Amino acid sequence: MKSALLLILTLSISSLAIAQRIQQKDIDIEQFIEEVFAVQNGDVSAEELYETLLLFYSNPINLNNTYRDELRSLFILSESQISNFISYTAEHGKLLSIYELQAIPDFDLNTIYRLTPFVTVTETGLNSDNRSLLKRILSEQNNYLLLRYESILEDKKGFLPKKDSSDNRYIGTRGKYYTRFRVSHINDFSIGFTAEKDAGEQFTWNRKTKSYGADFYSGHVQLQNQGPFKNIIVGDYQIQYGQSLLLGAGFNVGKGAETITTVRRSNLGIRPYTSVIETNFFRGGAATMSLTKNLEFTGFYSRLNQDATLKEDTLERENFITSIQQSGFHRTESELNAKDKVSESNYGGTLLYKSPKHGINLGSTFIINKFSASLIRAERVYNNFEFKGTSNYNIGLFGDYNWQNISLFAEGAISKSGGFGGVIGTIINLNSRLETSMVLRNYDEDFHSIYGNAFGESTRNINEQGWYWGLKYKPFRKVEVTGYFDSFRYQWITSSINAPSTGYEYLGRVSYRPSRNVLLYFQFREQIKADNPSDNDQEVVIKSPLLGQKRNYTVNLDFPANDWLSFKSRVQWSSYDLNNKLTEGFAIWQDLNLDFGKFRISGRYAIFETDDFNNTQYAYERDLLYAFSVPAYSGTASRHYVLIQYRPLRKLTFWVKYAQTNYRDRETIGSGLEQIDGNKRTDLKFQLRIIF
């Protein structure tokens, strides 16, 4: 009887949901990120969030073979919704189709529309396919090849002819080339490679300079469910366990417009690395093996060459480095000379006990980091507690517990220096309309976690204490109110703050969604944080840090006129007050999107004016598929872009994007070798996707 009712339900709602499902492969991930996570903050590395969501988009989660941590990693479902999903499938068995999600308690249509691009419903797949691995790979439909070219049309100083032999110039061409191939099947295999040459880098074959065609290559081969081995990866990968205090894969959102689901991390284990960010990943091999039904062990080894400038200690006659260079650029002789100068080795493992029946995960991680040359920081007071030497290690414990609508999570670790890092938090669904979260963290000034990415104000888990409180309230079906308050403290000085300091920030957002595609929201964010006074400020006679007050305001409207025409209107402005000196900035833009089936056209016109860097406005833009764009609006200017997508065949798609910024407050743009003589900057991008 239940099966019959489910079938009737599925047939009755499929006509409503199928249109959304058809569009899954062309989701606007930028718009999704902006809507769910948006915070006007240049410190947020949204490219890594994009890559994380892209991983699930190109390789969706199979809802008939998933687990709580994997669902959490999407940052879409609440703890209550995840619990309801697990209870529903335990009682009714596997889902018949994606549309059955509407039968699960608390799964409203808006949640389902957000979720469907990143999930699928299939049979066990591997267990029902006894063909050889080679045949499965060759016949797999989930594959693609991307070819992309980007260029700035105006001449940068780095590409102009040399005036004399001492003139520094870029050694490569102005074009940026990007290639990506991937073929994968859920819970079975994934094979992929990526190649990239940035603008100014050479495309050449030279063993002396370690140049082999493109400047950067990345690749992986992944096999899953091979006997006792749940996961095996050779090549480039990342790992995430616990609260990412020691091992944090990809992007962890932290503070943003989503105030609940993003505060905790998930035990994702090993994941392929597909980004072109040339640092913060592992290269080598890793494997996860089931020891018992509830116990698994993940071991890994990595050896990766890093960019650095070697210096010689004249007393010890040994080479050392002061930092690892993370830009990934090799455009000049000096940048090329720093390429791959230091070898970094990492190895370790995680032992994880999982008891879904009791809602418990417990684990322990150890990781050892070794460098081929000593890391000796510059002699600055703020570097007193930073990592020094050639080796480091961390040992940590983590766990989480779920009881009804309460989720508890924690992780603690100690590094070779004796420094401690710890984070503990909870998420509580008080009722169907109200959720709350709280996170406490403490990272000692001598806690050294090279691959940690736990919750915090700073980009690294060091020299910080704080507590966070988030709320999400739905007073009506179409209205949502979210907010958070975060207080933080730096126990030691930093490179930008001359003394131990405290700060806080809070955010409030009210969203109104009268229909699935219409969204209106207002958002306010204020941050009080210490800042060093400017050396050029003659009125400041002391060098102790001052408290800067930054405020951001946003009003946004997404509105579809019909099936082929939609609009987005945005106004955002800010102010920054330091030492009673107030500066301001604003940006206004209008988006227009047209969908004619095989043709899709998106465009924007924006104007902005900012007094200084502190009021820079950040704006997500639609871009080529698998590309990401968040230009910084600074100065007095206007910007417009047009993005055209054309799909003449089901397996062939073209993109072209033209964007131009016109400044009214300057005659040159940029500085150094990036300088453009003139007040215009024009970007041109082409992309081709082929599905085999």
C-alpha angles and dihedrals in degrees: 000000000000091000091051092050091049091051091051090048092049093050093046095053101034093086088058097046103035095079091058092047092052089058093051096104092054100048116151098236091181091059090046091053093046094049097046105030108018119148122157097239130128091203092068110098095213091170089073091050088051091052091049093052090042089057090058092040094056092037106030124204113258104230090203091060108032140108139214098267093050092052090048091054091070091064089217107098125064121228089255092053092048091050091048091050092051092046092048095051091044090056102036102027127229120354116263093211142343089265092067088077087086089067092061116095115255093014100125121184094256091056091048092050090053093046103046098074090061102042140054138187116230140143120265089286103190095046091054096044113073097173120120119273091249092055092047091051094047093049097042114124095199099085139111144175119211126197117185137177127188132179143164108231098209119080115259117207090246091064098046120103116271117260091206139351093272093058113112116225140163112273096211140055126283097244124098114216126195132180128179131176127180137167119179145156125204114262091355118067146332128196123179148146136194130198127186140176116189123215109280095023123114126249097211146122111241122144091192092064093032090243115149108173106292117037096236132033130181130176144159144187116205129186124184136193096017102158109288091354111092094183136009125180130180118185127022120000147145131220131213127188136153114351092331092259091135105008118032119169120206120323128351109195102209115168118021146105089306099071102177118035096042098060095077132058131221137226096249095154118197119003131178114254112229104159127108092224098120099214141050099048137099127246118197129046140320136176139186117210129188110232095177136348091280103024129075136169128209119197127183144178127191136179117182132168114230133198116252142139111247118220129186125237100218093201098048095030089225132125120242139172131220097208146349111258110229105179093095091213122137101173102124135044092256093049090047092049089056093053117122094345095142129048117215121197123192128179138159143105149240127228111203129188115196127188108174090176091062096031094240133136120179126176149160129211134193126182132178122202123196131180128198091225131036117264107223114175124218113274098262127135092236089059094058094106100032121117114277131179136036103292141043136170138191133199121191148168127213140174147160135202131198122200118172105303096346124095122188124188137172145163133187131182143171127212131212090267091060092249117143131219125187142167129183130175150151139216118204129187099208091183139328091288104037131059130171136187136191131188130185120191138180123183114176119226088245097044107119117195109158097186098031120124106169127153114295150115095257126062090241130051098240137103097009141116125180153136131225133198123189134183136190120187130179107194090171134017093255099037128075128181120194133176146153142194121207127185120190139178134196111213093196134032121272134207090267101034121059098205141024106287147178134219145164142200138191136190134198128188133179117194128189120192111180090175138005096272101033117085129173121177143163120205132187127186131178128186128187110194137154119257134179115249116248117263088222094056104103093190093063111082099169128066099211114116121267129213113254120201117208124184128187127191128188134183115183136178126186111189131171114205092194141324094300104031130059137163137207121195122187136179119180131167139169146190133206124199120191122163090349092303111126123202127178144193141182142184130196124186142169124206126200122192126188126189118193098163104252090027125058123178127188126180142172139193117195137175124193142171126189131176097211147345093282090066097049110144118221120209131184113225131196109251144170115309110277090014126105133208131186106160118195112234107213131155126012112313150111127241134194135176140181123203119191125190121189125182110185092169133026091248099038127069132170129199132187127179128190119187132171134184119200116196123203099186103057145041095208131044123211128351141257115009090344092063118124118199104225138039100269133082120187124191123197125188134180129186138178126193122195124188114198 
